[in-house]
Every structure is written in C-alpha cells, then in structure tokens.
Amino acid sequence: MSSPSPSLPTPYTTHVARPEYRSVYEPAEDTFLLLDALEQDRDELRSMAPAVCMEVGSGSGCVATFLGQLLEGARPCIWATDINPAANRCTLETGRVNGVRAGLEAVQTSLARGLAGRMRGMVDVLVFNPPYVVTVSEEVVRPPAPGNGRDLAAAAWAGGVDGREVVDEFWPDVDTLLSPGGVFYLVAIAENRPLEIIGYLASRFGLAGSVALSRKAGCEHLCVLKFRRHGALAA
Ligand SMILES: C[S@@+](CC[C@H](N)C(=O)[O-])C[C@H]1O[C@@H](n2cnc3c(N)ncnc32)[C@H](O)[C@@H]1O
C-alpha cells in the first residue's frame, strides 16, 4: 500500500501586506477552504492532466499559485482574472515568489469578460471565490472598476442581494468555458443559498453539483461547491 502524498504548503503571500496591495484580499478562511477542496481532489485533478485552468477573482494569487503547484506535472496554462489591477500584479508576484511563473497569466477584467468567447469549452479547472457577503446593491463594485483603492477593496467582499449579484452574472460563462470533462469549484456561504445554486446550474446548464467541503469560520458557514457536466466522468 502506498503512503498518502504529503500536504502541499500554502503559497507565501507576505507581500500582500505592502501598501501597493492595500486593496487586495488577503488569504483567509474562505481561501484556505478552497485550497483544501482542491487538495482533497489532488489525484483526480492530476489524472485529468489539465491544459487550461482559470481562477476568476484571483486576489493575492494564492489559489492560482496553489493550482500551479498542485498541477506542476501537467504544466497547465493558468488564467487569473480580477477586476482590481493591484490584484493582477499581486497574483503575478505570488506566482513568482513561489516558483510558479511559466503559464500564469493575469488579466484585468470583470469575471471572464473578453476571454469566455475565445476559451469556449477549453477550461478544465475553473475556480471562483467570489465577493459573497450580503450587502446593498450599491456596494457591489461593477466595471469599469474605480481607480480608488478603498472602493476596490469592497470588490473583495460586497456581493449585493443574497451575496449573489456578482456570481449570478457568471453562470453563463461557466457553461461557455468548461471543457467537456471540466470541473468548477465555487466558494459560497449559507446566505447565498448553495443548494439553490446547485439546483439552478443543474436545471439551466446540466451541471451536476455537490458540496465538496464545508466549515464554520466565525459567523460564516462556508462551503465549496463542485460542478461537472452531467454524464462527465471523473478522471
Ligand atoms: C473573496 S476575494 C477572493 C480572492 C482570492 N481568490 C482568494 O481566494 O483569496 C474576491 C475577489 O474577486 C474579485 N472580484 C470582485 N468582483 C469581480 C469581478 N466582477 N470580476 C473579477 N474579479 C472580481 C475581487 O477583487 C477579489 O480579488
């Protein structure tokens, strides 16, 4: 019997504390739960040999970098989008300081705008830890993103009504981007009504969803949802 592979270390992100990154989301419990969900599926993800991965809302770049480390053998191209240009710069720096440079691309855009068309059906691993906190709609940061660091910081958490306003705009892109055997991981909290999300993506796009991991962190009931196309087999 072979022994289990050791855990991968969390990428270094100490540079996020620097003033030029003051609007960038510092990795927190939600980030770490997403890393845990990816690591839990390490064998499955590696056996898929993904050619293209995408993280939407990459923030510090901790998750995109972790994906690069987890899938090192497959050497996928990793696209990391964020509405915040400081997050784009921070993502590239996190990749660099952790030795993940080749194949990591940071793009300033909203969601996957400008990429979804040309990457239709190509993304094998798609991840999104969205701004999920319930707020009034006016707090949601919409494109074009303001240049002021304070407003951009709100992009990290302000999710509008039910914390769903940003992520609800992303559903058509999930269907467009995912490759036939692709997998999509999404962070949510209880207030986002995760079971309703699973039901909606199943009925509207034929995506089979489940709760991959869940955890209580302070007052948040966090979970990571995992989706595949109905009928797609795990690798
Ligand atoms: C909760 S933070 C997650 C950051 C990082 N992925 C992590 O797990 O630590 C949400 C991220 O989404 C970004 N974001 C918010 N609205 C966005 C949009 N419309 N398009 C792209 N990124 C967006 C924010 O700037 C922020 O970096």
The ligand as a Gaussian input file, in Angstrom:
#p B3LYP/6-31G(d) Opt

LIG

0 1
 C      -13.227000      36.894000      -1.748000
 S      -11.987000      37.632000      -2.755000
 C      -11.095000      36.152000      -3.224000
 C       -9.655000      36.391000      -3.559000
 C       -8.824000      35.121000      -3.769000
 N       -9.323000      34.360000      -4.870000
 C       -8.842000      34.267000      -2.530000
 O       -9.489000      33.209000      -2.537000
 O       -8.196000      34.657000      -1.546000
 C      -12.901000      38.038000      -4.263000
 C      -12.024000      38.541000      -5.407000
 O      -12.878000      38.773000      -6.537000
 C      -12.509000      39.983000      -7.163000
 N      -13.680000      40.476000      -7.908000
 C      -14.784000      41.102000      -7.441000
 N      -15.646000      41.364000      -8.434000
 C      -15.072000      40.880000      -9.571000
 C      -15.456000      40.842000     -10.935000
 N      -16.625000      41.348000     -11.349000
 N      -14.611000      40.278000     -11.822000
 C      -13.407000      39.775000     -11.431000
 N      -12.991000      39.785000     -10.160000
 C      -13.808000      40.320000      -9.233000
 C      -12.051000      40.883000      -6.025000
 O      -11.249000      41.948000      -6.476000
 C      -11.332000      39.858000      -5.138000
 O       -9.972000      39.760000      -5.525000

